[in-house]
C-alpha cells in the first residue's frame, strides 16, 4: 500500500538519519532535472544513504510502501534516466566516492560509485596506468553513472566503452538483496554473465554500490593531429580510409562547420573557421608505432583533400588541440536557450550518409544543428539548438531529433551509442530492436523487479503488479530488516 509523503520521509530518516534525507523545496527543485531538455519533476524527497546496507534497507522499504526509487549520480545523463517519476524518492550515490584499492599486480581498481571519472583517471595515471573510458563529461560524471549508462567517450575507437572494463560489481537488487558478481580473475565463464546484464541497465535492474574495473598500462607516448577539410564528405571519407588502412587511432573525432565556428568564438584557439569539417586524430603507444600511425594518417588526410593539418609538438600542445573537441558542447550551448544533445551511431561505412542526413533534415525543418562526435566508431552527437519557450521552434527541433534517429535506424544503426535510452529514446526502441526484444527486456525487468521499484518507466514500460506484494524470496530478509528498523 502506497504510504503518504510524511510516513515515507519519517521511515527514511529512521533508516539513514535526518541529515541524509533532503526534503526542503530547494532540494526537491535541485534534483528534479538532469542534463536533458526534458521537463523537470520534483521527487517526494532525496536520500543520501551512508552505505550498501542502508541502500538495501531503503529498497526493502520501497517494496513494502509502494514507492519508486530513482538512482542518481551527478545527474549528467542525457536521456532522462535520472529524472524523478511521480511519487519517487531520488537515491543519491555521488557521495560514496572512495577509491578503495588500486591493485597494480592484477591491473584492477576498486571504487565506490560516486568517484568522479577524471579523478580515477588521474589516480591510476600516477601509477603508470590508464583507465581508458573517457566521456565528454569526465570531469563531473561518476563511475556509477558510467556503468549504469555504459558510457563511451573519445577513446572508444581503440579502447572500447565502460562495459569492456567492468570486471565485477556489488549491486543492491530491486528486491533489496545485495549481489556480488565477477572478480579479479582474467578469465571467468562460470554461469551467466550477470554483470553484463547490469552494465547499461540505467538503474532499472540494480543500484551500483561498488565497481571492480580493469586498468591498462599507460601508453609511452601519443601524437595528435588537428585536420580541416573543405567538405564534410571528405572528412568522412578520410575516416573510412584510416580504418581501412588498419590504423587504430586512440581518437578520431569529428566536428562540423557550425561546431568549429562556435568553438573558435568561445575558446579562441585559432581554428580555421572557413572549414566545413575538422578531425581530431590521436595515436598512442610505443614511440615508433605512434610515428608510423601519425605519418600514415597524415598521408591519408592529404590524399582525401585536407586543407590544413596541425601536429602537436608536445603533450601541452596536444592538450590544447584536444580542447577544441572537448569544448564542443559548451560552445554550442551558448548559441540558443535550449540545446538538445543527441546520440546516434551507424556502421562506419554509413558515416558520410548520416552526416548528410543530419544536415538535410535540419534544413528541411529549419533547425540549426551543430554536430560533433566519435567519427572513428560511427557515433555522432547532433546538437539541436532551439528554444523550449517557443512551442513552434521546440516542436520542430524534437521532430528533427526523431527523424535523424529514424534515419540512423534505416542505415542499420542505433538510436544511442553511449547516452542510453532513458525516457527520451523510449518511443523509438521497439522500432530499432523489434517486438521480441522488447518482450524479453520486459520479462527480465518484471522478473528482477516484480514491484517495479527501481527507475520504472525508463527504457521500457511494464505493467504494475498487485500493490504491496513482496517477492516470496525476500520474506526472511524483510523480517530481519523490520527488526533492524525498530
N, C-alpha and C positions, 0 to 999 in steps of 0.2 A: 504494500500500500504506500503510495507516494505521501511523504510527510511534508509538513509546512516548512517554510524557509527557516524560521526560528529553531524548530526542532532539529533540522539538519545542521544548522550552524552550531547549535549548542553541542551536538554529538561530535562534530568535527573538532571543536575546541577541547572536548574531553579526551579526544584521541591525540591531537597534535599540540595542543596548548594555545592559549589566547593569542600569543604573539605570532603564531603561524597560520592564523585564519584571518583573511582580509575581507572585510565586508562594507567598508566605507564607500560612499558614492564615487569618490575619486579612484579607488581601487577597481571598482567594477567597470568604470569607463576605461581605465588603463589596460585592462585585459579583455576588452570587448572586441578587439580587432587584431588582425595580423598584417602582413606586408602586402596583401592583396587589395584590390579596389572594391571588394565585396562589402555590403552593408554591415556595420558592427552590430553585435548583440551582447547585451550585458548578462553575465552569469549570475547565479544565485549568490555565490561567494567564490573566493580564491583560497586555496590551501597550499602551504609550503611544508610538506612532510619532512621530518628530520632524517628518516632512514627507510630502508626497504620494508621493515616490519610495520611501520606506520602506514606506508602506502598499501600494504596488504590489508590492514585493518580498515582503512578507508574504503577500499574496493569491496570488501565484505559488507560494510555498512551500506554502500550504494546498492548492492544486490538486495539487501533487506528493505531499504527505504524506497527504492524505485526511482532513483535519480541518476542521470548520466554523468560521466566524468570525461572531461576533455583534457588530455595531457598536453603540456606546453613547455617548450624550452625557451628560446629567445624570442619567439614569435616572428621569425624572419621568413616563414614559409610563404610560398607564392601560389598556393592552390586552395586556400581556405581551410586547411586541415586543422589549424589551431583555433578557428573561430568557435566561440561557445554556441551550443544549441540551447533551445528553450529549456529552462529549469535546470541547467547543468552547473556543475562545480568544476572550475578550472583547477587542475592539479599541476603545480609548477615543479620542475626538476632542475632549473638552471642554477640553483644554489648548491646542489650536490655536485661540487666542482673540483674534486681532488684527483690528481694523477697518482694512483695508488702504487704503481710499480712500472719501472722501465727495466725489462729483462733482456739485456743485450745477448745473453747466451742463447736464448730461444728466439730472439728478434721479435719480441712482443711488448706491448704496453697495455696496462690495465687501468681503466679510468672510470670515474663516475659520469653520469650522462650530461652534467652541466658544464663539463670542461669546454672552454672555447677552442674551436678548431685551430686557430692560429697559435694559441698558447701551446697546444700539444705539439704542433709542427716545430715551434721554436725549441721546446724542451728536448725533443728527440734529435733535432739537428745539432744541438750542443753535445750530443753523444756520438755524432758521426752517422746518424741515421736519418731517414726520410719517411714521413707519413704522407703518401702521395695524394690522396683525395684533397682537392683544393677548390672548394666552392667559392663563387664570387663574394659571398658574404662571410668568408672565413674569419674575419676579424671580430665578428659578433655572433655567428651561429654556434650551436653547441653540437658536440659529438652525438648526444642522444637524438637530437633532431636530424642530424645527418643520417643516422642509422634508420630512423623511422621513415625518412623520405628516400633512402638510398641515393644520397646526393652524389653528384658528379663533380664537374669543375674543369678548370683549364688544363689539367694534366691527364684528363681522361683518355685521350687517344692512345697514349703509351702505357699508362698505368692502370686504367680501369676506374671503377666507381667504388663507393663505400663498401658495397657487398663483397668485393674482392679482398677486403682487408679485415672483415669481421671473422674472428676465429671462435668467439664464444660470447654468450650473453647471459646475464641474470635478468629475469623479467618477471614482473607481477602480472599474472594472467587475469582475464576478466572475471574469473571466479574467486580471485584473491590468493590462489596458490602461487608459490614462488618457484619458478622454473629456472634451472641452470642447465645450459646446453652448450656443447662444444668444449674446446680446451686447447692446450698448447701443442698437442701432437700435430706434426706437419701433415700427417695422413690419418684420416678417420672416416670410415664409411659404414659405421655401425648404426643401422636403423635409418629412419627418415631424417633428413637434414632440417631439423626444426628451426634452427637459426635462420635458414634461408626463407622460411615462411614468414618469420617475424621481421626480417630486414625489409624495409619498404612497405610495411603494413600500415603506416601512417597513424599509429596509436589506436588502431581498431582491434588489435589482437593481443596487446600487452603493453605495459608501461616499463620501459627500459630503465634498469637501476644500476647496471654495471656492464662494461663492454671490454672484451679482450680483443685487441687489434694487432694485426701484423704490421711490422715496420721493415724497411729495406735499407741496405747500405746507401748512404748519401752519394750521389754521383760526384766524381772527382772534379768535373768542370761542366760548363754549359756555354753555348753560344746562341745569340739572339739576332734575328733579322726582322726589321720592320719594312714591309714592302707595299708600294702603292701600285694601283692598276687604273687604266683608263676605262674599264668596263667591269661590271660585276661578273659577267660571263668569263672573262679572262681570269679573274681571281678564282672562280670555281673550277675552271679547267686546270689551273696551277695546283689546286688542292688534289684533284684526281691524279695528276701527273706525279706528284710527290708520293702518294700512296702506291701508285703503280710501279714506281721505281724502288719499292721495298725499303724506303726510308721510313723510320718510325720516330717522328719528332715527339718530344715531350709536350709541346704545344703547337697547335696550328689553328690560330684564332682569326675570325673574320669580323670586319666592320664595314658597313655600307656608308655612302656619302653623307647621309643625314647624321649618323653617329660620329663620323670623322669631324664634321663641322662643329657639332655640339661639344665634343671633347676638346677641340682646339680652343673654342671660345671659353671653356671652363678652365682648362689646365695650362694653356699657353705652352705647348710642347714643341711648337714648330712643325706641326703636321701639314702635309700638302692638302689644303682644303679644296683644291680643284680635283682631287682624285675621286673616282667613282667607288672604289673599294680599297681596303687595306687588309693585309695578312700580317699577323704576328707569329713568327715561327721560332721555335726553340729546339735545340738538340742538346742532350746531356749524356754524360757517361765518361768513358776514357778519352783523354785529350785527342788521340789520333782518330778515334771514331767520330768525335764531335767535329773535328776539322773536315773529315770526309763528308759528313752529312750536311754540314753548313755549305760546303763547296757544291755538293750535289744539288741542294735546294736552290742555291743562288743561280746555278746554270738553268735549272727548270724555270725559275721565275723569269729569267731573262728571255728564255725561249717562248714563254707564254705572254710576253709583252709588258713586263713590269716597267713602270715609268720611273720609279725611284726604288733603290734598295739601300737601307741604312743598317750597318752592322754595329753591334755593341762592341766597344773597345775593351770593356772591363765589366766586372759584376755591377758596379754602380751605374754604368750606362745601361746595362741590361735591365736593372730595376726601373730606370727612368723610362725606357721604351715600353715596359710592361704596364706602366701607369696608364698609358693610352687605352689599353684594353680594360684594365680594372676600373677606370673612371667612366666607362661607357654608360652604365645605368644612371649613375649620379648626374652625369652631364645631360642625358636625355630628359631626366625627371624635372629639370629646370625649365623645360620648354612649355609645358602645359600644366594646368592644375592637377590633372589626373594622368597617371601612367599605368597602363596595364602591361606588365612584363610577362610575356608568354614563352612557351617552351614546346617546340615541335622537333621531331627528328625523322630523317628519312635515310634510306640506304645511300652511301656516299655518292654513288653514280647518279643519284637524283638531285644532288645539291643545287646544281645550276637551275633545274626546273623549279625547285622550291623557292629559290631566290627570286626568280621571275614571277612566280605565282604570288608571292607576298607583295611585290611591287604592283602587279596588275590589280589584285583585289583591293589594295589600299587606294589606288587611283579611282577604281570604279565606285567605291563607297565614300570618296572624298575624306579619307582618314590619313593623317600623317603617321608614318611608321619609320622608326629607326631600328635597324636590325644588326645584331652582332651575335657572336656565339662560337661554338666549338666546331669549326668547319671540318676539321680532320675526322670527326666521327659523325658528321651529318646532323649535328644538333644545333639549331639556331634559336635565338631569342628575339622574336619580333616584339618591339615595344610600341604599343598603340598610344599615341599622345592625344589626349582628349580632355574633356571637362565634364565630370559627372553631374554638375549642377545644370547642365544644358541637356535636357532629355533627348533631343534630336541628335546632337553630336555624340552623346554617350551611347545611344542606341545603335548608331552607325558603327561605332567602334566595336561594340560587342558583336554585332553581326559580322564584322570583318574578322574578328578573332575566330569565330566558329567556321567561317568559310575557309580560312587558312588551315585550320585543323582538319577539315574535311578534305582539303587538297592534299595534305600530308598523308592521310589515310589512303587516298586513291593512289598515291605513289608507293604504297607498301610500307609507309612509315607509321609513326606512333604519335599520339596526342601529347605525350610527355616523355622526354628523355631523362629528366632528373628532378623536376619540381613536384611530381606526384599528381594524383587525381583530385583528392580532397572533395570540395563542393563544386568548384568551378568547372572541372572537366567531366564530372559525373554523367551529364546528359549524353556525352559522346562515347563513353567507354564501351557500351554494348555494340555500337556501330563498328568500333575497331576490333573488338575481341570476338564478337558473336555471342549469341544467347547461351550456348552450352558453357562457355567460360564464366559468364555472369552467374549462372545457376550454381556452378561449382564454388565460386567465391562466396556466394550467399550461404551455401551449405556449410562451408568452413567457418564463416563468421557465426552462424547460428549454433553450430556445434561447440565452438570455443567460448562463445559469449551468449548463452541461452537467454539471459535477461537484457541483452543489448545495453550493457552498462558503459562500454568503452567507445567513445567517439562515434556514437550512432549517426547514421546519415552521411558519413563520409565514405567515399569510393563507391559504395553500393547502398541500396535501400533494403532493409529487411523488415518483415512483419513482427511487431512486438508479440511476445507470448503473455501468458497469464501473469498479471501483476503480482509482484512479491514472491514468485515461486523461485526458490533457490535450487540449484542443481543438487541432486542427492549426494554426489561425491563430496560436497562441501559441508555436510552436516557436522562432522566431527570437528573440523577447523572452526566452524561458526560457533560451536559450543565453547571451544577454547577461547575464542575471541570475545565472546559475551562475558566470560569470567574475567578476562583481562580488562574489559571496559568498566567493570564495576568499581 
